[in-house]
Amino acid sequence: MAANPEHKYPLTPDVFAALEVTKRGCDELLVESDWIQKLARSQATKTPLRIKLGLDPTAPDIHLGHTVVLNKLRQLQDLGHTVIFLIGDFTSMIGDPSGRNATRPPLTAEAIAENAQTYYKQASLVLDPSKTEVRYNSEWCDPLGARGMIQLAARYTVARMLERDDFTKRYRSGVPISVHEFLYPLMQGYDSVALKSDLELGGTDQKFNLLVGRELQREYGQEPQCILTMPLLVGLDGVEKMSKSKANYVGISEQPSEMFGKLMSISDELMWDYFTLLSFRPLSEIDLMKKEVAAGRNPRDCKVLLGQEIVARFHSQAAAEKALEDFNHRAKGGIPDDVPEVTLSGAPLGITALIKMAGLAPSNAEANRNIEQGGVRIDGTVVSDKALQVAAGSFVLQVGKRRFVKVRLS
């Protein structure tokens, strides 16, 4: 195909096929014409593009919300490009203010190191390790020193920083903004300079930070990166974004039956967003399922396909089949075969303490909430008395629809 006169490199059908892959499920691609030219150059010169994702290890585990961008990275890897999986060990010590209405406490170096250990291992369940560079931004941020930090800060204005929505709201309402919070987008942007990034991915809440990187690359004489923002995955509650702090998440290291059961709990409407953002099925296949459901097909059938696909990705196909079997068994009032066992002492033990000690609730308040909602059972019998003292013996303790523990209490 002949080159477009506005472009140096030919715009082949493969370029537009790659553009379609890039845009699947995305919220925004900036600037699309620049990205098309980068794709065309990459194809013509056989040079992979450098695609960056930065993650601050603020918690040790990755949930499905994180995999929305990881899935996109894998799709771009499959097109032949190089992914830079950037662990923000330096920026974590600042604390990302994105979407915050108050200063976010920075993490300690020890907490960051501990969390970072599990990040890439979990991300590798999605990414192709042979096409992934793992980097830590302390590599170039630590050597900057005070002099370099001041020189970097001189390249961006306070007025531009206050264009950021969350900063503007806090400033107008008199909520304190610490000076160090301005350093976060600067340092994230400097990461793009250090890595010579062609494309940076992030959630919609990261758009401002990604744009800073684009501007700083211009300041340093580099070709500016393009920006791809992905929607924030709504959690199991169907309202808030998926987050461990909101307890509406599906962890990718969770047990197969727990993962499958959580996915089966989402609403029929939310299911289609999960298909678009989490499934690797072709969009044409997903569109066909939508039409079949509209024509009368039970949406549960489609949800089962989604749940099994996700479980198989992070565990195995056999685990996905077993998870479905366990789910159907529980739906009929049964108890799964692979229930974990715990041995506790101190009988008689209050039901609230028992639930917490068995690992089925993080706090007494959460245990009491489950009792109040009728979600606690002992050997299938609902517990309604928060003052119940449980005698010594062996029994199955259930909290909610999916959490079971065989307890030996002495």
C-alpha positions as CSV (number, residue, x, y, z in Angstrom):
1,M,0.0,0.0,0.0
2,A,1.3,3.5,-0.8
3,A,2.4,5.8,1.9
4,N,0.0,8.4,3.1
5,P,1.5,11.8,2.1
6,E,1.2,12.9,5.7
7,H,3.1,9.9,7.0
8,K,6.7,8.8,6.4
9,Y,5.8,5.1,6.7
10,P,3.2,3.1,4.8
11,L,-0.2,2.5,6.4
12,T,-0.8,-1.1,5.8
13,P,-3.8,-3.2,6.7
14,D,-1.7,-4.7,9.5
15,V,-1.2,-1.3,11.0
16,F,-5.0,-0.7,11.2
17,A,-5.5,-4.3,12.6
18,A,-3.0,-3.4,15.3
19,L,-4.9,-0.1,16.0
20,E,-8.1,-2.1,16.4
21,V,-6.4,-4.4,19.0
22,T,-5.0,-1.3,20.8
23,K,-8.4,0.3,21.1
24,R,-10.4,-2.7,22.2
25,G,-12.1,-1.8,25.5
26,C,-10.0,1.4,25.9
27,D,-11.4,4.6,27.3
28,E,-9.1,7.0,25.3
29,L,-6.1,6.9,23.0
30,L,-4.0,10.0,22.8
31,V,-2.9,10.9,20.2
32,E,-4.4,8.3,17.8
33,S,-2.7,9.7,14.7
34,D,0.7,9.6,16.5
35,W,0.1,6.0,17.5
36,I,-0.8,5.0,14.0
37,Q,2.5,6.5,12.8
38,K,4.4,4.7,15.6
39,L,2.8,1.4,14.5
40,A,3.7,2.1,10.9
41,R,7.3,2.9,11.7
42,S,7.6,-0.2,13.9
43,Q,6.3,-2.4,11.2
44,A,8.4,-0.9,8.5
45,T,11.7,-1.0,10.5
46,K,10.9,-4.2,12.4
47,T,11.6,-2.4,15.6
48,P,9.3,-3.2,18.6
49,L,7.7,-0.3,20.4
50,R,8.4,0.3,24.0
51,I,5.1,0.1,26.1
52,K,5.2,1.1,29.7
53,L,3.0,0.3,32.7
54,G,3.9,1.5,36.1
55,L,2.5,0.0,39.3
56,D,3.2,1.1,42.8
57,P,3.4,-1.9,45.1
58,T,1.0,-0.5,47.7
59,A,-0.4,-4.0,48.4
60,P,1.0,-7.5,47.9
61,D,-1.7,-8.9,45.7
62,I,-3.0,-8.1,42.2
63,H,-6.8,-8.3,41.6
64,L,-8.8,-8.5,38.4
65,G,-9.0,-4.7,38.2
66,H,-5.2,-4.6,37.7
67,T,-5.4,-7.2,34.9
68,V,-7.5,-4.9,32.7
69,V,-4.2,-3.1,31.7
70,L,-2.2,-6.3,31.9
71,N,-4.5,-7.9,29.4
72,K,-4.0,-5.0,27.0
73,L,-0.2,-5.3,27.5
74,R,-0.4,-8.9,26.6
75,Q,-2.4,-8.2,23.4
76,L,0.3,-5.7,22.4
77,Q,3.1,-8.2,23.2
78,D,1.4,-10.6,20.9
79,L,1.8,-8.0,18.2
80,G,5.5,-8.1,18.8
81,H,6.1,-5.1,21.1
82,T,8.1,-4.9,24.3
83,V,6.4,-4.3,27.6
84,I,8.2,-2.5,30.4
85,F,6.7,-3.6,33.7
86,L,7.8,-0.8,36.0
87,I,7.7,-1.2,39.7
88,G,7.5,2.2,41.3
89,D,9.6,1.5,44.4
90,F,10.7,5.1,44.5
91,T,7.4,6.8,43.7
92,S,5.6,4.5,46.3
93,M,7.6,6.4,49.0
94,I,5.9,9.6,47.8
95,G,2.4,8.2,47.6
96,D,0.1,8.6,44.5
97,P,-2.4,11.4,45.1
98,S,-4.6,10.4,42.1
99,G,-8.3,10.5,43.0
100,R,-7.5,11.3,46.6
101,N,-9.2,13.9,48.7
102,A,-6.5,13.9,51.3
103,T,-2.7,13.3,51.5
104,R,-1.9,9.7,51.0
105,P,0.6,8.2,53.5
106,P,3.8,7.1,51.9
107,L,4.9,3.4,52.3
108,T,8.1,2.4,54.1
109,A,10.9,1.0,52.0
110,E,10.5,-2.4,53.8
111,A,6.7,-2.6,52.9
112,I,7.5,-1.6,49.3
113,A,10.1,-4.3,48.9
114,E,7.9,-7.0,50.5
115,N,4.9,-6.1,48.2
116,A,7.1,-5.9,45.1
117,Q,8.3,-9.5,45.5
118,T,4.9,-10.9,44.5
119,Y,3.9,-8.3,41.9
120,Y,5.8,-9.6,38.8
121,K,5.2,-13.2,39.7
122,Q,1.5,-12.6,39.6
123,A,1.6,-10.3,36.5
124,S,3.5,-13.1,34.7
125,L,0.3,-15.1,34.7
126,V,-0.9,-12.6,32.1
127,L,2.3,-11.2,30.5
128,D,4.8,-13.0,28.2
129,P,8.0,-12.9,30.3
130,S,10.1,-13.2,27.1
131,K,8.8,-9.9,25.9
132,T,8.8,-8.1,29.3
133,E,11.4,-5.8,30.9
134,V,11.1,-5.5,34.6
135,R,12.4,-2.2,35.9
136,Y,12.4,-0.3,39.2
137,N,12.2,3.5,39.0
138,S,14.7,3.9,41.9
139,E,17.3,3.1,39.1
140,W,17.1,6.6,37.8
141,C,15.2,8.5,40.5
142,D,17.7,7.9,43.3
143,P,20.7,9.2,41.3
144,L,18.9,12.4,40.6
145,G,19.7,13.8,44.0
146,A,18.5,17.2,45.3
147,R,20.1,19.1,42.4
148,G,18.5,16.9,39.7
149,M,15.1,17.0,41.5
150,I,15.2,20.8,41.5
151,Q,16.1,20.9,37.8
152,L,13.3,18.5,37.0
153,A,10.8,20.6,39.0
154,A,11.8,23.6,37.0
155,R,10.4,22.0,33.8
156,Y,6.7,22.1,35.0
157,T,4.6,24.9,36.4
158,V,2.4,25.1,39.5
159,A,-0.4,26.4,37.3
160,R,-0.2,23.3,35.1
161,M,-0.1,21.1,38.2
162,L,-3.3,22.7,39.6
163,E,-5.1,21.9,36.4
164,R,-5.4,18.4,37.9
165,D,-8.9,17.9,39.0
166,D,-8.2,16.4,42.5
167,F,-5.7,19.0,43.3
168,T,-8.1,21.8,42.2
169,K,-10.9,20.5,44.4
170,R,-8.7,20.2,47.4
171,Y,-7.2,23.6,46.9
172,R,-10.6,25.3,46.5
173,S,-12.0,23.5,49.5
174,G,-9.0,24.3,51.7
175,V,-7.9,20.7,52.1
176,P,-4.1,20.6,52.5
177,I,-1.9,19.6,49.6
178,S,1.7,18.7,50.5
179,V,4.5,19.9,48.3
180,H,5.8,16.4,47.9
181,E,2.5,15.4,46.2
182,F,3.5,17.6,43.2
183,L,6.6,15.4,42.9
184,Y,4.6,12.3,42.2
185,P,3.4,13.1,38.6
186,L,6.8,14.7,37.9
187,M,8.6,11.5,38.9
188,Q,6.1,9.3,37.0
189,G,6.6,11.5,34.0
190,Y,10.4,11.3,34.3
191,D,10.1,7.5,34.2
192,S,8.9,7.9,30.6
193,V,11.9,10.0,29.8
194,A,14.3,7.4,31.4
195,L,12.7,4.5,29.6
196,K,12.1,6.3,26.2
197,S,8.5,5.1,26.3
198,D,6.4,5.0,23.1
199,L,3.1,4.3,24.9
200,E,2.1,4.4,28.5
201,L,-1.0,2.6,29.9
202,G,-3.0,3.4,32.9
203,G,-6.5,3.7,34.4
204,T,-8.7,6.7,33.6
205,D,-7.6,8.1,37.0
206,Q,-4.0,8.3,35.8
207,K,-4.6,10.5,32.7
208,F,-3.0,13.6,34.3
209,N,0.1,11.7,35.3
210,L,0.5,10.1,31.8
211,L,0.2,13.5,30.2
212,V,3.0,14.9,32.4
213,G,5.2,12.2,31.0
214,R,4.3,13.2,27.4
215,E,5.2,16.8,28.2
216,L,8.5,16.0,30.0
217,Q,9.6,13.9,27.0
218,R,9.2,17.0,24.8
219,E,11.2,19.0,27.4
220,Y,14.0,16.4,27.1
221,G,14.0,16.4,23.3
222,Q,12.3,13.0,22.9
223,E,9.4,12.0,20.7
224,P,6.3,12.2,23.1
225,Q,4.7,9.0,24.2
226,C,1.1,8.1,23.3
227,I,-1.3,7.5,26.1
228,L,-3.8,4.7,26.4
229,T,-6.3,4.8,29.3
230,M,-8.4,1.8,30.3
231,P,-11.7,2.0,32.2
232,L,-11.6,1.2,35.9
233,L,-13.1,-2.2,36.4
234,V,-16.3,-1.9,38.6
235,G,-16.1,-4.3,41.6
236,L,-18.5,-7.0,42.6
237,D,-20.8,-4.5,44.2
238,G,-21.6,-3.0,40.8
239,V,-20.9,0.5,42.1
240,E,-17.4,1.3,43.2
241,K,-14.1,0.5,41.3
242,M,-12.6,-2.8,42.2
243,S,-10.5,-2.4,45.3
244,K,-9.2,-4.5,48.2
245,S,-10.1,-1.7,50.6
246,K,-13.7,-1.9,49.4
247,A,-13.8,-5.7,49.7
248,N,-15.4,-5.9,46.2
249,Y,-12.4,-7.5,44.5
250,V,-11.4,-10.9,42.9
251,G,-7.8,-11.6,43.7
252,I,-5.9,-13.5,40.9
253,S,-4.3,-15.8,43.6
254,E,-7.6,-16.7,45.2
255,Q,-8.7,-20.3,45.3
256,P,-10.5,-21.4,42.1
257,S,-13.9,-22.0,43.8
258,E,-13.7,-18.6,45.5
259,M,-12.8,-16.8,42.3
260,F,-15.5,-18.6,40.3
261,G,-18.2,-18.0,42.9
262,K,-17.3,-14.2,43.1
263,L,-17.6,-13.9,39.3
264,M,-20.9,-15.7,39.3
265,S,-22.2,-13.1,41.8
266,I,-21.9,-10.1,39.5
267,S,-25.0,-8.7,37.8
268,D,-26.0,-9.7,34.3
269,E,-25.4,-6.1,33.1
270,L,-21.9,-5.9,34.6
271,M,-21.0,-9.2,33.1
272,W,-20.7,-7.6,29.6
273,D,-18.1,-5.1,30.9
274,Y,-16.2,-8.0,32.4
275,F,-16.3,-9.8,29.1
276,T,-15.0,-6.8,27.2
277,L,-12.2,-6.0,29.6
278,L,-11.2,-9.4,31.0
279,S,-12.0,-12.0,28.4
280,F,-9.7,-12.9,25.4
281,R,-12.7,-14.0,23.4
282,P,-13.2,-12.1,20.1
283,L,-15.6,-9.2,20.3
284,S,-17.8,-10.8,17.6
285,E,-18.3,-13.8,19.8
286,I,-19.3,-11.6,22.8
287,D,-21.7,-9.6,20.6
288,L,-23.3,-12.9,19.5
289,M,-23.8,-13.9,23.1
290,K,-25.4,-10.6,23.9
291,K,-27.9,-11.1,21.0
292,E,-28.7,-14.7,22.2
293,V,-29.4,-13.4,25.8
294,A,-31.6,-10.7,24.4
295,A,-33.4,-13.4,22.5
296,G,-34.0,-15.5,25.6
297,R,-30.8,-17.4,26.4
298,N,-30.1,-17.7,30.2
299,P,-27.4,-15.1,31.0
300,R,-26.1,-17.6,33.6
301,D,-24.7,-19.7,30.8
302,C,-22.6,-16.8,29.6
303,K,-21.5,-16.0,33.1
304,V,-20.3,-19.6,33.6
305,L,-18.2,-19.3,30.4
306,L,-16.6,-16.0,31.7
307,G,-15.9,-17.5,35.2
308,Q,-14.3,-20.6,33.7
309,E,-12.2,-18.7,31.3
310,I,-10.8,-16.5,34.1
311,V,-10.2,-19.4,36.5
312,A,-8.5,-21.4,33.8
313,R,-6.2,-18.5,33.0
314,F,-4.9,-18.2,36.6
315,H,-5.2,-21.9,37.6
316,S,-6.0,-24.6,35.1
317,Q,-8.9,-25.9,33.0
318,A,-9.3,-28.8,35.4
319,A,-9.6,-26.3,38.3
320,A,-12.2,-24.3,36.3
321,E,-14.3,-27.5,35.8
322,K,-14.0,-28.4,39.5
323,A,-15.0,-24.8,40.5
324,L,-18.2,-25.1,38.5
325,E,-18.9,-28.5,40.0
326,D,-18.4,-27.0,43.5
327,F,-20.6,-24.0,42.7
328,N,-23.4,-26.2,41.5
329,H,-23.1,-28.4,44.6
330,R,-23.2,-25.3,46.9
331,A,-26.2,-24.0,45.0
332,K,-28.1,-27.2,46.0
333,G,-27.1,-26.6,49.7
334,G,-24.1,-28.9,49.7
335,I,-20.6,-28.4,51.1
336,P,-17.6,-28.4,48.8
337,D,-15.1,-31.3,49.0
338,D,-12.0,-29.3,49.4
339,V,-12.9,-27.3,52.5
340,P,-9.8,-26.2,54.6
341,E,-9.5,-27.4,58.1
342,V,-8.4,-25.5,61.3
343,T,-7.8,-26.6,64.8
344,L,-8.7,-24.1,67.6
345,S,-8.7,-24.2,71.4
346,G,-10.5,-22.2,74.1
347,A,-14.0,-23.9,74.1
348,P,-16.6,-22.7,74.7
349,L,-15.8,-19.9,72.2
350,G,-18.0,-17.0,71.3
351,I,-19.3,-17.2,67.7
352,T,-17.8,-13.8,66.8
353,A,-14.3,-14.7,68.0
354,L,-14.7,-18.2,66.3
355,I,-15.4,-16.6,63.0
356,K,-12.4,-14.3,63.2
357,M,-10.0,-17.0,64.5
358,A,-11.1,-19.3,61.7
359,G,-10.1,-16.7,59.2
360,L,-13.6,-16.1,57.8
361,A,-13.8,-12.4,58.8
362,P,-11.0,-9.8,59.3
363,S,-12.6,-8.3,62.4
364,N,-15.2,-8.8,65.1
365,A,-17.3,-6.1,63.5
366,E,-17.3,-7.9,60.1
367,A,-18.2,-11.2,61.8
368,N,-21.1,-9.6,63.6
369,R,-22.3,-8.0,60.4
370,N,-22.4,-11.4,58.7
371,I,-24.4,-12.9,61.6
372,E,-26.9,-10.0,61.4
373,Q,-27.3,-10.6,57.7
374,G,-28.0,-14.3,58.3
375,G,-24.8,-15.3,56.5
376,V,-23.3,-17.6,59.2
377,R,-24.1,-21.3,59.5
378,I,-22.8,-24.2,61.6
379,D,-23.3,-27.5,60.0
380,G,-25.9,-25.9,57.7
381,T,-27.9,-24.2,60.6
382,V,-28.2,-20.5,60.5
383,V,-26.6,-18.7,63.5
384,S,-28.7,-15.6,64.6
385,D,-27.4,-15.1,68.2
386,K,-24.2,-13.0,68.3
387,A,-23.8,-14.1,72.0
388,L,-23.7,-17.8,71.1
389,Q,-21.0,-19.8,72.8
390,V,-19.8,-22.7,70.7
391,A,-18.9,-25.9,72.5
392,A,-16.0,-28.2,71.8
393,G,-16.4,-30.5,68.8
394,S,-16.0,-30.8,65.0
395,F,-18.2,-28.9,62.6
396,V,-18.4,-27.0,59.4
397,L,-18.5,-23.2,59.8
398,Q,-19.9,-21.2,56.8
399,V,-19.8,-17.5,56.3
400,G,-21.5,-16.2,53.2
401,K,-22.2,-18.4,50.2
402,R,-18.7,-19.4,49.4
403,R,-16.5,-19.5,52.6
404,F,-16.3,-22.8,54.5
405,V,-14.0,-24.1,57.2
406,K,-14.0,-27.4,59.0
407,V,-13.3,-26.5,62.6
408,R,-11.9,-28.8,65.3
409,L,-12.5,-26.9,68.5
410,S,-11.2,-28.1,71.8
